Amino acid sequence: MESAVKHQDKSFREDYNKLGGKDRGSGQHFCCWQCDESLTGQRYVLRDDHPYCIKCYESVFANSCEECSKIIGIDSKDLSYKDKHWHEACFSCSKCRQSLVDKQFGSKSEKIYCGNCYDAQFASRCDGCSEIFKAGTKKMEYKTRQWHEKCFACVVCKTPIGTKSFIPREQEIYCANCYEEKFATRCVKCNKIITSGGVTYKNEPWHRECFTCSNCSTSLAGQRFTSREDKPFCADCFGELFAKRCYSCKKPITGIGGTRFISFEDRHWHNDCFMCASCQSSLVGRGFITDGEDIICPDCAKAKLM
């Protein structure tokens, strides 16, 4: 807000002087410096040591009112602000027309306003409550937004942020605790916040200690595992519970890690266990003949027939 304008009063002289090298003294014709009309017995204005009649002075030196465009005569107060001038009665708010004499005011786009009208139209507003920032009000600013101190608060718990840390998300402000509660990653098993580390399984987050075998509860973080019906199992439990068993060694055929196996009718073998029952030679990639419950290589089958 600007301070009140200065009041400029004209000074008048009504004595006789010797002016500008011309003898205006007693017995001589005392006249206006502009129009040369006699000033004897008349009011006049002295400017730069020259006398002027009222009409000439106002015509040459008086200012025009910014509001009504009329001359501000010597009998009127000339109120000025930034090289502009007003009659006292014309110095008013451009919006509500309230007099601004001896009052604080603001200016915008060549116009003057009382404090209330200036604030209503031009003062910055709080992004929280949309009310203006009055003079002396503390602002809380972040990027291009600003708030009253009491309005700069967590959108969830409504606690003023003050000097505490906060987290912005889209157009909202959160305190650290509320942001964590609302947006932090949570373990799908225990539903507690994952503060560091963690593993992802089927696009879902787990604590490392929560990601365990569904059968024996052994941690699977960093270990080989497989799944059945969307449940994770360690290799040992999966083999024991669900895998086919080798006809020869009776151990599970898990297939984990690319282990190959051979099936014939309803029987299965590990590659390394698929051998001739007689000579123990590998039958992988070779023909074989069944001999009761056994399988034998062609050579052993011939020898048996001879």
Secondary structure, DSSP 8 states (H G I E B T S, - for coil): -B---EEE------S---BTTB--STTS--B-TTT--B-TTS-EEEETTEEEEHHHHHHHT--B-TTT--B--TTS-EEEETTEEEEGGG-B-TTT--B-TTS-EEEETTEEEEHHHHHHHHS-B-TTT--B--TT--EEEETTEEEETTT-B-TTT--B-TTS-EEEETTEEEEHHHHHHHHS-B-TTT--B--S--EEETTEEE-TTT-B-TTT--B-TTS-EEEETTEEEEHHHHHHHH-EE-TTT--EE--GGG--EEEETTEEEEGGG-B-TTT--B-TTS--EEETTEEE-HHHHHHHH-
